[in-house]
Amino acid sequence: MRVLVTGANGYLGQGIVKALLDKGSEVIAADFELDYIDERAIKLVGNIFENDNLIKTVGIPDVLLHLAWRDGFVHYADTHIKDLNSHYAFIKRLTEHGVARIAVMGSMHEVGFFEGSIKEDTPCNPTTPYGISKNALRCLTEMICKQRNIAFQWIRGFYIVGNSECGSSIFSKIVKAEKAGKTEFPFTMGLNQFDFIDYDDFCSMVAATVLQDKELGIINVCHGRPEKLADRVERFIIENKFNIRLQYGIFPERPYDSKAVWGDDTKIRRILRKQQ
């Protein structure tokens, strides 16, 4: 199976490309730079939004895995709205070229403020430019796929735990602070509960999802259970043998974060069982 991965050089893309290759697929990795990409991948360097010929040089893939997205951790950035048309136009062109399946990386932030288990049919009421744009792209991509009878997968990510400083999550920030020799890290009270998933597990689950076509639609890539942010961060510090300590209560909780939210993992569990 030939998989075109956009945004391949990003924090998630690097691990997902490797997981896809390890599972035996042929990967076409596309991004502005590809210095962190596994050498087994076919590399497309450039702006695929503006240069349609880049895709034509390697041929049409079986599946598009669209990870490309700017400022993913800056939820109020204007780029989310500004870039939306480019994402839509690119995905539409790929369907016109004959791609058989479209898979796009989503986010639990497209749901907006919600408490409990996020299911496939949970209503979305996003409140940030990031969430609004992701949700709009989901609706538009699903519409295009229905019009052209193309298989559609929306891979909804939750809270990913990785020990790399490449990224903007709280875990990446702690890694950077530890390496800088800091002994304290300003923190919230950490009482909110989220669905955490380790980076390698997440990448493997995304690869497994893309390399099958039985489970379609919205697929929550998660563990299906909540955990307090403070507990997971403290455990992360212990797991990595860091010396840094949390300064509780320095920052307030974000007003748009849910108090307790997790994903319904029914589909991803079915995918993983069939993979075994």
C-alpha positions in Angstrom: 0.0 0.0 0.0 1.3 3.4 -1.0 0.6 6.1 1.6 1.2 9.8 1.0 1.9 11.5 4.4 1.7 15.3 4.4 3.3 17.2 7.3 5.6 14.3 7.6 8.5 16.1 9.2 6.4 17.3 12.1 6.4 15.9 15.6 3.7 13.4 14.9 4.7 12.8 11.2 8.1 11.5 12.1 6.9 8.7 14.3 3.9 7.8 12.1 6.1 7.6 8.9 8.4 5.1 10.8 5.4 3.1 12.0 4.0 2.8 8.5 7.3 1.7 7.1 7.8 -0.8 9.9 4.4 -2.3 9.0 5.6 -2.8 5.4 3.9 0.0 3.5 5.5 2.3 1.0 5.5 5.8 2.3 5.7 9.1 0.3 6.7 11.7 2.9 5.9 15.3 2.0 6.9 18.5 3.8 8.9 21.7 3.4 11.9 19.9 5.0 12.4 16.2 5.6 15.5 16.1 7.7 13.9 14.0 10.5 12.3 11.4 8.1 13.2 7.7 8.0 15.5 7.1 4.9 13.2 4.3 3.7 10.6 6.8 2.7 10.2 8.4 -0.7 10.8 12.1 0.0 8.8 15.1 -1.5 10.3 18.4 -0.4 8.3 21.5 -1.2 4.8 23.1 -1.0 2.3 20.5 -2.1 -0.5 23.0 -1.7 0.9 25.2 -4.5 2.8 22.7 -6.6 0.6 19.9 -7.9 3.4 18.5 -10.0 5.2 17.3 -6.9 2.6 14.5 -6.4 2.6 13.6 -10.1 6.4 12.9 -9.9 5.8 9.9 -7.6 2.4 8.8 -8.8 -1.0 8.8 -7.1 -1.0 7.0 -3.7 -3.6 4.5 -2.5 -4.2 6.6 0.7 -3.7 10.2 1.6 -2.8 10.7 5.3 -3.1 14.4 5.8 -1.2 15.5 8.9 -0.1 18.9 7.7 -1.2 21.8 10.0 0.4 24.9 11.2 0.4 26.2 14.8 -1.4 23.2 16.2 -0.6 24.1 19.8 -1.5 27.8 19.4 -5.2 27.4 19.5 -6.1 31.0 18.8 -3.7 31.6 15.9 -5.2 33.2 12.8 -3.3 30.7 10.6 -6.0 28.1 11.3 -8.6 30.1 9.5 -6.3 31.4 6.9 -5.0 28.0 5.9 -8.4 26.2 5.8 -9.1 26.8 2.1 -5.6 25.4 1.2 -6.3 22.2 3.1 -9.7 21.9 1.5 -8.4 22.6 -2.0 -5.6 20.1 -1.7 -7.7 17.3 -0.4 -10.3 18.0 -3.2 -7.5 17.8 -5.8 -6.3 14.5 -4.5 -9.8 13.0 -4.8 -10.0 14.3 -8.4 -6.6 12.6 -9.1 -8.0 9.2 -8.0 -6.9 8.6 -4.4 -9.0 5.7 -3.1 -9.1 6.8 0.6 -8.6 10.0 2.5 -7.5 10.0 6.1 -7.1 13.2 8.0 -5.7 13.9 11.5 -8.3 15.4 13.7 -8.3 16.6 17.3 -10.5 16.3 20.4 -10.4 20.1 20.5 -12.8 20.1 17.5 -15.5 18.8 20.0 -15.2 21.9 22.2 -16.1 21.9 25.9 -17.5 18.4 26.7 -17.4 16.1 29.7 -17.5 12.4 29.5 -16.7 9.9 26.7 -16.3 11.4 23.2 -18.1 9.1 20.8 -18.3 9.1 17.0 -21.6 11.0 17.1 -20.8 13.4 19.9 -21.9 16.9 18.8 -19.0 19.3 18.0 -19.2 22.9 19.3 -15.6 24.1 19.1 -14.7 27.5 20.6 -11.2 28.2 19.3 -9.9 28.9 15.7 -8.0 25.6 15.9 -11.0 23.6 16.8 -13.4 25.4 14.5 -11.0 25.0 11.5 -10.4 21.3 12.2 -14.1 20.6 12.5 -14.8 22.5 9.3 -12.2 20.5 7.5 -13.8 17.3 8.8 -17.2 18.3 7.4 -15.8 19.4 4.1 -13.6 16.3 3.6 -16.5 14.0 4.5 -18.7 15.9 2.0 -16.1 15.5 -0.8 -15.6 11.8 -0.1 -19.4 11.2 -0.2 -19.7 13.0 -3.5 -17.0 10.9 -5.1 -17.7 7.6 -3.3 -14.2 7.7 -1.6 -13.5 6.0 1.7 -13.1 8.6 4.5 -11.3 8.3 7.9 -11.1 11.1 10.5 -8.4 10.1 12.9 -9.2 12.0 16.1 -6.2 12.4 18.4 -6.3 13.0 22.1 -3.4 13.9 24.6 -0.1 12.5 23.3 2.8 11.9 25.8 6.3 12.0 24.3 9.7 12.5 25.7 11.0 14.6 22.8 11.7 18.3 23.1 10.4 18.6 19.5 6.9 19.8 20.1 4.9 22.3 22.1 3.0 20.0 24.5 3.5 20.3 28.2 5.6 17.1 28.1 8.0 18.6 25.5 8.2 21.8 27.5 9.2 19.8 30.6 11.9 18.0 28.6 13.3 21.3 27.4 13.2 22.8 30.9 15.0 19.7 32.3 17.7 19.9 29.7 18.2 23.6 30.4 18.9 22.7 34.0 15.8 24.2 35.5 14.7 22.7 38.8 11.1 24.0 38.8 8.3 24.1 36.2 5.4 26.5 36.6 2.1 24.5 36.4 -1.6 24.6 36.9 -3.3 22.6 39.6 -3.5 19.8 37.1 -6.9 18.6 38.2 -8.4 18.2 34.8 -8.6 14.7 33.5 -7.7 13.7 29.9 -7.2 10.6 27.8 -3.4 10.2 27.6 -1.6 8.0 25.1 2.1 7.4 24.7 3.7 8.7 21.5 4.9 5.3 20.2 1.5 3.7 20.9 -0.3 6.6 19.1 1.9 6.4 16.0 1.4 2.6 15.8 -2.4 3.0 16.2 -2.5 5.6 13.4 -0.5 3.4 11.1 -2.8 0.4 11.9 -5.8 2.6 11.1 -4.5 3.8 7.8 -3.5 0.3 6.6 -7.0 -1.1 6.9 -10.3 0.0 5.3 -12.9 -1.8 7.3 -13.2 0.8 10.1 -14.1 4.2 8.5 -15.5 7.5 9.6 -14.4 9.1 12.9 -11.9 6.9 14.7 -10.8 7.9 18.2 -7.1 7.1 18.7 -7.0 6.9 22.5 -7.0 4.5 25.5 -10.6 5.2 26.5 -10.0 6.2 30.1 -9.3 9.5 31.9 -6.4 10.4 34.1 -5.6 13.6 36.1 -3.1 15.8 34.3 -1.1 16.2 37.5 -0.8 12.4 37.9 0.3 11.9 34.3 2.9 14.6 34.5 4.3 13.5 37.8 4.5 9.9 36.4 6.2 11.3 33.2 8.9 13.0 35.4 9.5 9.7 37.3 9.6 7.6 34.1 12.3 9.9 32.7 14.2 10.2 35.9 14.0 14.0 35.8 15.0 16.2 38.7 12.6 19.0 37.9 9.6 19.6 40.1 6.2 21.1 39.4 5.1 24.5 40.8 1.4 24.0 41.3 -1.1 26.8 40.9 1.1 29.2 39.0 -1.1 29.2 35.9 -4.9 29.0 35.8 -6.7 26.2 33.9 -7.6 27.0 30.3 -11.3 28.0 30.4 -12.1 25.9 27.3 -10.6 22.7 28.7 -13.0 20.0 29.9 -12.9 18.9 33.5 -12.9 15.2 32.5 -12.9 14.0 28.9 -11.8 10.8 27.2 -12.4 8.9 23.9 -14.6 6.0 23.0 -12.0 3.4 21.9 -14.3 0.9 20.4 -13.1 1.2 16.8 -9.4 1.4 17.5 -9.7 -1.7 19.7 -11.3 -3.6 16.8 -8.6 -2.4 14.5 -5.8 -3.6 16.8 -7.5 -7.0 17.4 -7.7 -7.6 13.7 -4.0 -6.6 13.3 -2.8 -9.3 15.7 
